[in-house]
């Protein structure tokens, strides 16, 4: 008899969840648990343990609560743990005589270190990992993972000819659970100031709304704007936690193109989904190098250590108003446009000359759409220690402000009288 344990992580959904579908098909009974994955084996040597910022924490809790409610609707209880750890999972394995443990594939070193510790600690238990967070599985890639193209352009050319599988049907039933129904959880943080609401249902509502209008047809023209709800797709928070499946997004995009036509903007949405895909495999390929000072390059960047400059950057108190406005928005909402992220990263790396990893860690703390591969890969890219062939990406902040905030509307909105 297969007594399964499914550990949710970056797959908080019932639609197109291949890992949960496999666990369901293999198990006679199935215990499902969700929580923050923590590992004490891979903490950055240059900083203490991070906790979630209030907006990231709230979005995560909303997403787990939504999953709890969705599973209750199909008659299956979800065990909500504060943390998924070696101790908590080992206790569940022992208490419920678990024979098989299932999860979705994950690019995070912490998550994979914890998984390996569990494998080593329970030699009589079978551990199963199934891809659900990417467009393609590892064995579908047209290259070995160690031979990941050194640039996104080469990766894109290699991948564009591949066919993307259609999303799986929604999961409507699961094998019986060894535990009874659990009382509803009440996790949501009262001080959430983000415009995003976590959870699969909210993600699907947004996905349907986005592709029901004309926004995708003008995406390329608006994607660099600094503020506003409709200038970009806004899929990333739900994608990061797996509340939305990336294959489902592609499916909606294809159906939109069939109905309304394909143009440069719809192609650019696909382009950026492939950019996300690249950084997933980048993280899988480079592992711990994702967090290394020198990145994946041989030469270390030239930086200085100035806690006061770092604090000024984090608080949005630099000499650059556009950077201060971006950091204020990030601190208050847990979200920042792609253009804004590039500007504040360029400021930290180039104008302030600081260790890029502090910026990446601060983003990890705050961002509601934190994704290990996208966050750390993009920071390496800008700092000149990653996939980019250039030495660094250095933005002229004054010129950027003149282009993207010519009337100071964005700066005035987020700085107000503090300028």
N, C-alpha and C positions, 0 to 999 in steps of 0.2 A: 504493500500500500504506500503510495506516495503522499507524504504529508508536506505540503509546500509552504514556504514563507516568501512572500513577495515584498521587496523593499522599494517603495517609491522614492525617487530622487528628482531627476530632471525629466519626469514623465507624468506629471500630475493631471492625468486625463483618462477618459474611457474611449475616446475616438482614436483610431489609428495607433493603437498601442500594441505593437508586435511583441514586446516583452511580456506584458500582462496576458496577452492572448496565448503565448507559449506556456506560461505558468498555468493558466487555466486548463489548457489541453492536456498537460502532463500530470496534473494533481488530482488526487481523490478528495483531499481537503486542502483549503488554502487560507492561510492567515495573511492579511495585508496590513502593512505598517508604513507610516510616513513620519518624517521628522527631519531636522537638520543633520546632515552627515558631518561628523567631526572625527578628526584623527589627530592624535598627539605625536605623530611620527614625522610630519613634514611641515613644521612651522618655519616661516622665514627667519633666518638668523639675524636679520637686521631690524626686527620689530617684534613686539609682543603679540599675543593672540588678538585677532580682530573679533569684534562682535558685529552684528548687523546694525546698520543705521535704522532709525525709526521707520522710514518709509519702505526700505527693503524688507524689514521685519514684518510690517503690516501687510505688504503685498504677498509675502510668503504665507503668512497665517490665513489671509483671505483665500489663497489658492488651496491650501490644505482643507480649510473649512468647506469650500465648494466641492472638493473631491469627496469629503466625508458625506456631504448631502447627496451627491450623485450616486455614491455607492449604497447609501441607505435606500434610495429609490429602487435599486435592483435587489434589495434585500441582503446586502452584504456589509457587515460592520468593518470600519476602518479603525485600526489602532493608531492613535495619534501620540507619538512619543515626542518629548521635547528634543531629544537627540537620538540619532541612529549612531551608535557607538559599538565598539567591540564588546563592552560589558552588556549593553542593552540587548543586542542581537544574540549574544551567547546565552543570555538568560531565556530568551524566547525559544531558542533551539532546544535547550534543555527542558523547559517547562512543557513544551508541546510535542516533544519527540520528533522534531522536524527532520525530514530526510533529504529535502531539496530546498535550496535557497535561490531565488531568482531576482534579477535586476535588469535595468536597461544599461546599455553601454554608456560609459561616462569618460570624458576626456580629462577630468580633474585628478591631479596627483593625490590629493588628500583622500578622495573617494576611492581611488584605486589602491592606495596603501591600506586603507581600512579593509577593503574587500580581500586583499591578499592576506592580511592578518587573520581574517575570519576563515579563509581557506586553510591556512596553516594550523589554526586552532581547532578545526573540526574535520579531521581527515576522513571521517566516516560519513560525512554529509556531502552531497553533490551540489556544486555551485554552477549556476547557469547565467550567462550574460548574453543578452540579445540586443542588437542595434535598434534604436527607436528615435534617436535625437538628430539623425542626419538624413540626407536625401538618399545616400547610398550606403551599403554595407562594405566592410573592409574588403571582402573577397570580390566585390564588384568594381573596385578601383582598377584603372588601367595601368597601374604601376604598383610595385611593392611599397609598403609604408615607409621604409627606410630611404626610398628613392622619391619621396614627395618632391614635386617641382619646387625649385628655389624661389620662384616668383608666381604671383597669382595669375599673371597673363598666360604662362605656360600651363598652369593647372586648369585654367578656364578652357583653353583650346583642347586639352585632353578630355575634359569632362562633358563638353557641350554635345557631343555625339551620343552620349549614353542616354538610355531611356529611363525615366523616373517611374518607379512603380506607383500604381494608384493606391490611395490610402485604404487601409482595412476598414471593415464595417465597425460600427460602435459595439462595444462589449455590453451585452444586455443581461448576462448572467455569469455567475462564477461558482466554482465548487463550494460546498458548505464550509463555513469557517469553524474552527475549534472554539471560538469565543462567542458569547452572546452579544446582542446589540448593546452598544455603548451610548451613554448619555451624550447629548449634543455638546460639542466643544464651544467655548466662547473665548476665542483667542484675539480677535481683531483689536489692534492698538487704537486707543481713543484719539491719539494725537497725529494720526495719519494726515499728511498734507499733500499727498500725491493725487493728481487727477485720474490715475489709473486704479481700477479695482481688479484684484486678483481672482483667478479661477477660470476653469474651462468654459463655463457658460458665458462669462463676460468676454473672454477671448473670441469665442465663436460669434457672439453678437457683433463685436467690433469688426471681425473678418467679413461678415455678411454685409454690414453697413458700408464698409470701405469699397467693396466690389459691386455695390448696388448703384453707385453713382458714377460721376465722371472723373473722380480723383485720380485713378490709375493712369488716365490718358495725359495728365499734365505733371506726373510725378517728377520727371527729369528736370522740369523747369522750376519746381518748388523745393526740391529735396535739400537744398543748401540754406533754406531760410532758417532763422534762429529760433522762431517761436510760432505757436499756433498749432491747432490740433490736426488740420487737414493738409499740412505741407509735406508730411511724410507718412509712411504706412502705420507707424506706431505698433507694429507686431512684436517688437523685440522683448518687452517685458513678459508676455505670455509665452513666447518662444523659449526664453531663457529657462523657465521652470517646466517647460513641456506642457503647459496648459493648452497650447496650440501645437499641432504637428506641422512640421515644415512641408511634408508631402501634401497635407491638406491645403496649405496656402498655395502651393504650386497648382493643385487641382482647381482651386477657385480662379487663379490667374489664367489658366488655360481656358476655362469655360468663359471667362470675361472676354478674352481675346477672340474666341469663336463668335460671341454675340456682338461685340462692339468694335472689333478690329484690333490689330497689333500695331504698335508704333514704338518709337524710341523709348518712351516712358515705360510702357509695359515690359519692354526688353530690359530696361534698367532695373526694374524690380527683380527680375530673374537674375540679372548680373549680381545684385547685392545679396541675394539668397545664395548664390555660388560663392561669393566672398565670405559669407558666414560659414559655408561648407568647408572652404579652404582652411579657415582657422580652427575648425573642429579637428581636422586631420593634422594640421600643424601642431596642435597641442598633443594629440596622440603620438605623433612622430618624435617630438622633441622632449616630451616629458618634463623633467626637472629643469632643463635648459630654459623653459618658459619663464622661470623666475630668477635666472642667473643674471648677474650684473652685466656681463658681456653678451648676454642673450645667446643667439646661435652663432655669433661671429667670434673670431679669435681675438679681436682687440677690444679692450675695455674702454668705455666712454670716459671723457675728461669731465669730471664733476667736482663740485665742492660740497662741504657739509655745513649748512647754515640753517639751524632750527628756526631762527626768526623769519627767514625768507620763506621756508616751508609753511610756517604758521600763517604768514600773510597771504600766501597763495591759497591755502585751505579756507581761510575766512573771507576771501575776496577783498583783500586790502592791499593789492599791488598798486603800481603806478599806472596800470592799464585799465581804463574804465570798462572796456568790452570784456576783458577777462574777469573783472570783479562782478559784472552782471551775470556772466555765465556761472561763476562759482556760487553766487547767491541763489540762482535758480536751482543748481544742483543740490545745494545744502537744504533748501526749503522743500524741494519736490522729489528728490531722488532720481531726477531725469534731466537729460541735457541733449540737445540736438547733436547730430554727427559733426556738423561744422563747429559748434561750440566746444565739443570734446577735443577737436584738433587744435583749436586756438589755445585752450588752457594747457594742453599738453605741450604745445610748442613753447609757451611762456615758461613753464617749469623747466623744460629741458634746455632751451636756448637762452632766454633772457635771464633766468635765475641760475642756470647751470647746476641744477640739482639732480640727484640720483632718480632716474625715471621710475624706479620701482616704488618709491614713496607715492608717486602720483597714481600708479596702477593700484596700489593697496588702498589708497583713499577712495578711488572709484569702486573698488571691491566692497568697501564698507558702505557706500552710499547708494550705488545704482540699483534701482529696482529691476533692471534688465541685465544684471551682472551675469556674464557668461565667461568662464575661465579662458577659453580659447580666444574669443573675440576681444576681451578686455586686454589680456596680457599680450596677445599677438599684435593688436593694434598699437599698444604702447611701445613694443619693441620696434615695430615698423617706423613709427615717428621718431624714435630715439636713435635710429640708425644701427640697431643691433639685431634686426630681425630680417624679414623677407624682402624688404626694399633694397634695391641696388644702390640707392643714394646713401651718402654718409649720414645725413639727417634731413628731416623735413622742417624747414625754418620758415614760419609765416611772418610776414610784415603785419604786425597787429594793427597799426594805424590804417594801413591800406585795407585790411580785412574789414575793419569797422566802417570805413567809407563805402565799401562795396555792399556789405550785408546789413548795415544799420545806419544808412546815410542820414536819416532824420532823428537818430538817437531814440527811436521809440522803444526798442528792446532794452537799451541801457537805462532809459528813464523808468521803464516799468519795473525793472528788478533792483535798481539802486535808489530811485526816488530822490529823496532829499539827502541821501548819504553820499552823493557825489562830491 
